[in-house]
């Protein structure tokens, strides 16, 4: 059985009323990745892949 992957994502959320927006950070378990919908679901929240600016987690530690 595979262990759940915990990540920290930093992503941009545009403001629906004006130009601009804000950057948010979400840490949690990756529940699903949908290439078709282009989203990553982390602890119940769907985050669009094109909005992600940084990913951190044990999976990404070390050298490649």
Secondary structure, DSSP 4 states (H G I P E B T S, - for coil): -PPPPEEEEEEEEE-SSSS-EEEEEEEEEEEEEETTTTEEEETTEEEEGGGEEEEEEGGG-S--
